[in-house]
Amino acid sequence: MARFHRAWLIAAVTFLVLLTSAAFRSSVGVLVVPLEDEFGWSRSVTSIAVAVNLILYGLTAPFAAALMGRFGVRNIAAGALTLIAIGTGLTTVMTDPWHLVILWGVIVGLGVGATALIFGSLVVNRWFDKRRGLMLGVMGAAWATGQLVFLPLIANVIEATGWRTVSWGIAIAALALIPIIWFVLVDRPSDVGLLPYGADPNNPPAEEHNTEGSAATAAKATIRTLVEVARHRTFWILAGTFFICGWTTNGIVSTHFIPAAHDEGMHATAAAGLLAVVGIFDLIGTLGSGWLTDRFDPRKLLAIYYGFRSLALFALPAILGPSVEPPILVIMVVFGLDWVATVPPTAILCTRAFGREKGTIVFGWVFAAHMIGAAAAATTSGVLRDVTGDYLLAWLLAGLLALGACAASLTLPRSLRSATSDQTGPQSPTPVKD
């Protein structure tokens, strides 16, 4: 009987943290209207806090990767959950708009940014040699599904007991995760005398240790990595396509689907239920994408995913109406299967192009582009709606961008198509040639 590898326990805890952290971040979308009703704040005021949260959510990722490399995954993750608990807990006593910006925009934004996809990518790269694509899919599914499937529950709790119950619930849940992280997570397999799952005992990977220096040194290393990889076309293609991924998911769908459905006469509860459908099928799509990434050319997978997403975005304005009909359900299933199916191939391509340790920081910067794209789409789509009176141009623009990402994915270097590139790992001091 095969011995149970600790990598699976580490992965389970990481999955739990990603799932709940994503739910913490997305809950603000349901809190906006109750906050406006109680305090009399305008949509532009609350939108500032959401925008700050999204931007810091993305920009925190590469620095979090470097800090985890310096101070350890467990320490940084526990600190991030503490920030989430402080930020959400204190919102229950806020009185001014700037309190929301500081508490939810800055403090919670930093906390959820440090426990986002980059956290899962780092854990998978360190603990798995085999099934890496599948496990990246698992982590991507946790991150994306957590953002959507809890929304109906959160909305019902707010309606029954008020928004402060949700804030306190998030704070308590974040604190409850800290001891689980502290006693289960280990930075690297070598720390407990193990090899990564699937590693060849006769050809083990080079032993790695945390970097040395201060937090400022780690931050400088993160920026230095960006400067180095910015010279390579591969980085810009990955960052650009993931920018579009953020635009076409978190930016327009997560932020504007419910308002767009409302414009068509659909009840908010029904629209939230459709987003929950996206979350459920995302779990299937992202896991499937991880499995496919282990077996097929990730460049072509990205092209397929973005191509199908563009078709769904082009079709959406034609079928979105006041009621839930079969065509809109089909589109939401397509969105779900394709939601962050882009994560496993994008993360794998970062590792193949730039090495295992550096690739994690590079993916952090690529993820930052994702969230900047989301923030840009949230703003642009809202402006287009105000100017034209509907979301038609916003959906068409998103569809065109997804089509562009489809084409751009196929221009990535052919040398990245093979899994043999994964073996470059930390021994590769330079990226593959563009």
C-alpha positions in Angstrom: 0.0 0.0 0.0 1.4 3.4 -1.0 2.3 5.7 1.8 0.2 8.8 2.1 2.3 11.8 1.1 2.1 14.9 3.2 1.8 17.0 0.0 -1.9 16.1 -0.1 -2.6 17.4 3.4 -0.7 20.6 2.6 -2.7 21.0 -0.6 -6.0 20.5 1.3 -5.2 23.3 3.7 -4.1 25.5 0.9 -7.3 24.8 -0.9 -9.4 25.7 2.2 -7.5 29.0 2.6 -7.9 30.0 -1.0 -11.6 29.1 -1.0 -12.4 31.1 2.1 -10.1 34.0 1.2 -11.8 34.4 -2.2 -15.2 34.4 -0.5 -14.0 37.1 2.0 -12.9 39.3 -0.9 -16.0 38.9 -3.1 -18.4 39.5 -0.2 -17.9 43.2 -0.5 -20.0 43.1 -3.7 -23.0 42.0 -1.6 -22.3 44.5 1.2 -22.2 47.6 -1.1 -26.0 48.2 -1.2 -26.6 47.7 2.6 -23.7 50.0 3.4 -25.1 52.7 1.0 -28.6 52.3 2.5 -27.4 52.6 6.1 -24.8 55.4 5.7 -26.3 57.3 2.7 -23.0 56.9 0.7 -23.1 57.1 -3.1 -22.1 54.3 -5.5 -18.9 56.3 -6.4 -17.8 56.4 -2.8 -18.2 52.7 -2.2 -16.7 52.0 -5.6 -13.4 53.6 -4.5 -13.0 51.1 -1.7 -13.8 48.2 -4.2 -11.3 49.6 -6.7 -8.5 50.0 -4.1 -9.3 46.5 -2.8 -9.0 45.0 -6.4 -5.7 46.9 -7.2 -4.0 45.9 -3.9 -5.4 42.4 -4.3 -3.4 42.1 -7.5 -0.3 44.1 -6.7 0.2 42.4 -3.3 0.7 39.0 -5.0 4.3 39.3 -6.3 5.6 40.9 -3.1 3.8 38.2 -1.1 5.6 35.6 -3.1 9.0 37.2 -2.2 8.0 37.6 1.4 7.0 34.0 1.6 10.4 33.1 0.2 12.1 35.1 2.9 9.9 34.6 6.0 8.0 31.4 5.2 4.6 30.6 3.8 3.1 29.9 7.2 4.1 33.2 8.7 2.9 35.3 5.8 -0.4 33.4 5.4 -1.1 33.7 9.1 -0.3 37.4 9.0 -2.6 37.9 6.0 -5.5 36.2 7.7 -4.9 38.5 10.7 -5.2 41.5 8.5 -8.5 40.2 7.0 -9.9 39.7 10.5 -8.9 43.2 11.7 -10.2 44.9 8.5 -13.6 43.2 8.4 -14.1 43.3 12.2 -13.5 47.0 12.4 -16.0 47.7 9.6 -18.7 47.0 12.1 -17.9 50.3 14.0 -17.0 52.5 11.0 -18.8 55.8 10.4 -17.1 57.6 7.5 -16.4 56.6 3.9 -12.6 56.8 4.4 -13.0 54.1 7.0 -14.3 51.7 4.3 -11.4 52.6 2.0 -8.8 52.0 4.7 -10.4 48.9 6.3 -11.8 47.0 3.3 -9.8 48.6 0.5 -6.3 48.6 2.0 -6.2 46.3 5.0 -8.5 43.5 3.6 -7.0 44.1 0.1 -3.5 43.4 1.4 -4.7 40.3 3.3 -6.6 38.6 0.5 -3.9 39.5 -1.9 -1.3 37.5 0.1 -3.7 34.5 0.3 -4.7 34.5 -3.4 -3.5 32.4 -6.4 0.1 33.2 -5.8 -0.1 31.4 -2.5 -1.5 28.3 -4.1 1.0 28.4 -7.0 3.9 28.6 -4.6 2.7 25.7 -2.5 2.1 23.5 -5.6 5.5 24.3 -7.2 7.3 23.3 -4.0 5.3 20.2 -3.1 4.5 18.6 -6.4 6.7 17.3 -9.2 4.0 15.2 -10.7 0.4 16.3 -11.2 1.4 19.9 -10.9 -1.0 21.1 -13.6 -3.9 19.3 -12.0 -3.1 20.8 -8.6 -2.8 24.3 -10.0 -6.2 23.6 -11.4 -7.5 22.6 -8.0 -6.1 25.8 -6.5 -7.5 27.9 -9.3 -10.9 26.3 -8.8 -10.8 27.1 -5.0 -9.9 30.7 -5.7 -12.6 31.3 -8.4 -15.3 29.1 -6.9 -15.0 30.8 -3.5 -15.7 34.2 -5.1 -19.1 33.1 -6.5 -20.7 30.1 -4.7 -21.1 31.8 -1.3 -22.8 35.0 -2.7 -26.4 33.7 -2.3 -25.6 32.6 1.3 -24.1 35.9 2.2 -27.0 37.8 0.6 -29.5 35.7 2.6 -27.6 36.3 5.9 -27.5 40.1 5.2 -31.2 40.1 4.5 -32.0 38.1 7.7 -29.6 39.6 10.3 -27.8 42.6 8.7 -24.4 43.2 7.1 -22.5 43.3 10.4 -23.2 39.6 11.0 -21.4 38.9 7.8 -18.4 41.1 8.7 -18.1 39.4 12.1 -18.5 36.0 10.5 -15.6 36.7 8.1 -13.4 38.0 10.9 -14.0 34.9 13.1 -13.5 32.5 10.1 -10.2 34.2 9.2 -9.0 33.8 12.8 -10.1 30.2 12.9 -7.9 29.3 10.0 -4.7 30.6 11.6 -4.1 27.6 13.9 -4.9 25.2 11.1 -2.2 26.9 9.0 0.3 27.1 11.8 0.2 23.4 12.7 -0.2 21.9 9.2 1.7 24.0 6.7 5.4 23.4 6.1 7.4 25.6 3.7 9.2 22.9 1.8 9.2 19.1 1.7 12.9 19.1 2.6 12.0 20.7 5.9 10.4 17.5 7.1 12.8 15.1 5.2 10.6 14.5 2.2 10.9 14.9 -1.6 8.1 16.7 -3.6 5.3 14.4 -4.6 6.3 12.4 -7.6 10.0 13.4 -7.5 12.6 10.8 -8.5 14.6 9.7 -5.5 17.6 9.0 -7.8 17.5 12.5 -9.3 16.0 14.8 -6.5 15.5 18.5 -7.1 18.1 20.9 -5.8 17.5 21.6 -2.1 16.2 25.2 -1.5 16.1 27.4 1.5 14.4 30.7 2.4 16.2 33.8 1.2 18.1 36.1 3.5 17.7 39.7 4.3 14.9 42.1 5.4 11.4 42.6 4.0 12.8 45.5 2.0 15.4 43.2 0.4 12.6 40.8 -0.5 10.6 43.6 -2.1 13.6 44.8 -4.1 14.1 41.2 -5.3 10.5 41.2 -6.5 11.0 44.5 -8.4 14.3 43.3 -9.8 12.6 40.1 -11.1 10.0 42.3 -12.9 12.8 44.4 -14.5 14.6 41.2 -15.7 11.6 39.5 -17.2 10.1 42.7 -18.7 12.8 42.3 -21.4 11.2 39.2 -22.7 8.2 39.1 -25.0 6.9 35.9 -23.3 6.3 37.8 -20.1 4.3 40.5 -21.8 2.2 38.0 -23.7 1.4 36.1 -20.5 0.7 39.4 -18.6 -1.4 40.8 -21.4 -3.6 37.8 -21.9 -4.1 37.5 -18.1 -5.0 41.2 -18.0 -7.7 40.3 -20.5 -8.7 37.3 -18.4 -9.3 39.7 -15.5 -11.2 42.1 -17.7 -13.5 39.4 -18.9 -14.1 37.7 -15.6 -13.8 39.7 -12.3 -14.0 43.0 -14.2 -17.1 42.8 -16.2 -19.0 39.6 -15.3 -18.4 39.6 -11.5 -18.9 43.4 -11.2 -21.5 44.2 -13.8 -23.5 41.0 -14.6 -26.1 41.6 -11.8 -26.6 45.3 -12.7 -26.8 44.4 -16.4 -29.4 41.7 -15.5 -31.3 44.3 -13.4 -31.4 46.6 -16.4 -33.1 43.8 -18.3 -35.7 43.3 -15.5 -34.2 40.3 -13.8 -34.4 40.1 -10.0 -31.1 40.4 -8.2 -31.5 37.0 -6.4 -32.0 35.2 -9.8 -28.9 37.0 -11.2 -26.8 36.0 -8.1 -28.0 32.4 -8.6 -26.7 32.5 -12.2 -23.3 33.6 -10.9 -23.4 30.7 -8.5 -23.9 28.4 -11.5 -20.7 29.9 -12.9 -18.9 29.1 -9.6 -20.1 25.5 -9.6 -19.1 24.7 -13.1 -15.8 26.6 -12.7 -14.8 23.9 -10.3 -15.2 21.3 -13.0 -13.6 23.5 -15.7 -10.5 24.4 -13.7 -9.9 20.9 -12.5 -10.3 19.7 -16.1 -7.9 22.3 -17.3 -5.3 21.2 -14.8 -5.6 17.7 -16.0 -5.3 18.8 -19.7 -2.3 21.1 -18.9 -0.4 18.0 -17.7 -1.0 16.4 -21.0 -1.3 19.0 -23.8 0.3 22.2 -25.1 -0.8 24.9 -22.7 -0.4 27.6 -25.4 -3.2 25.9 -27.4 -5.3 25.4 -24.3 -5.2 29.1 -23.6 -6.2 29.9 -27.2 -9.2 27.5 -26.9 -10.3 28.9 -23.6 -10.2 32.6 -24.7 -11.9 31.7 -28.0 -14.9 30.1 -26.2 -15.0 33.0 -23.8 -15.2 35.5 -26.6 -18.2 33.6 -28.1 -20.0 33.6 -24.7 -19.4 37.4 -24.3 -20.6 38.1 -27.8 -23.8 36.0 -27.2 -24.6 37.3 -23.8 -26.3 40.7 -24.7 -28.5 38.9 -27.2 -30.0 36.5 -24.7 -29.9 38.3 -21.3 -33.5 39.0 -20.4 -35.9 39.4 -17.4 -36.2 35.6 -16.7 -33.8 32.7 -16.5 -34.2 30.8 -19.8 -32.3 27.8 -21.1 -30.0 29.9 -23.4 -28.7 32.1 -20.5 -28.1 28.9 -18.5 -26.0 27.5 -21.3 -23.9 30.7 -21.5 -23.4 30.7 -17.7 -22.3 27.0 -17.9 -19.8 28.0 -20.6 -18.6 30.9 -18.5 -18.2 28.5 -15.5 -16.2 25.9 -17.4 -14.0 28.6 -18.9 -13.9 31.0 -15.9 -10.3 30.5 -14.7 -9.4 27.5 -16.8 -6.7 29.9 -17.9 -4.9 29.6 -14.5 -3.2 26.2 -14.8 -1.7 26.8 -18.3 -0.7 30.3 -17.4 1.0 29.3 -14.2 2.8 26.4 -15.9 4.0 28.6 -18.7 5.5 31.0 -16.1 7.4 28.1 -14.5 8.6 26.7 -17.8 9.7 30.1 -19.1 11.4 31.4 -16.0 12.2 28.5 -13.6 10.4 27.2 -10.5 11.3 29.8 -7.9 11.5 32.8 -10.1 8.4 31.6 -12.0 6.3 31.9 -8.9 7.2 35.6 -8.5 6.6 36.1 -12.3 3.2 34.5 -11.9 2.6 37.0 -9.1 3.2 39.9 -11.5 1.1 38.2 -14.2 -1.7 37.9 -11.5 -1.3 41.6 -10.7 -2.0 42.3 -14.4 -5.1 40.1 -14.1 -6.5 42.3 -11.2 -5.5 45.5 -12.9 -7.4 44.3 -15.9 -10.4 43.6 -13.6 -10.2 47.1 -12.1 -10.0 48.7 -15.6 -13.0 46.7 -16.9 -15.1 47.5 -13.8 -14.5 51.2 -14.5 -14.7 51.2 -18.3 -17.8 49.1 -18.4 -19.6 51.4 -15.9 -18.7 54.4 -17.9 -19.9 52.8 -21.2 -23.2 51.9 -19.5 -23.6 55.5 -18.2 -22.8 57.0 -21.6 -24.8 54.7 -23.8 -27.6 53.6 -21.4 -26.8 49.9 -21.6 -24.0 47.3 -21.5 -24.0 46.3 -25.2 -20.7 48.0 -26.0 -19.1 46.8 -22.8 -19.9 43.1 -23.7 -18.7 43.5 -27.3 -15.5 45.2 -26.1 -14.8 42.3 -23.7 -15.5 39.8 -26.5 -13.1 41.5 -28.8 -10.4 41.5 -26.1 -10.9 37.8 -25.4 -10.5 37.1 -29.2 -7.2 39.1 -29.1 -6.0 36.9 -26.2 -6.9 33.8 -28.2 -4.6 34.9 -31.0 -1.8 36.2 -28.7 -1.6 32.8 -26.9 -0.5 31.1 -30.1 2.4 33.5 -30.4 4.1 32.2 -27.3 7.4 30.4 -27.9 7.0 26.8 -29.2 9.7 25.7 -26.7 7.1 26.1 -23.9 4.7 23.5 -25.3 6.5 20.5 -23.8 6.5 19.4 -20.2 10.2 18.8 -20.4 10.6 22.6 -19.9 9.4 22.0 -16.3 12.7 20.4 -15.6 14.6 23.7 -15.9 13.4 24.5 -12.4 15.5 26.6 -10.1 18.7 25.6 -11.9 17.7 27.7 -14.9 19.2 31.2 -14.3 17.7 32.7 -17.4 14.3 32.5 -19.1 13.8 30.4 -22.3 14.4 32.3 -25.5 11.5 34.1 -27.0 
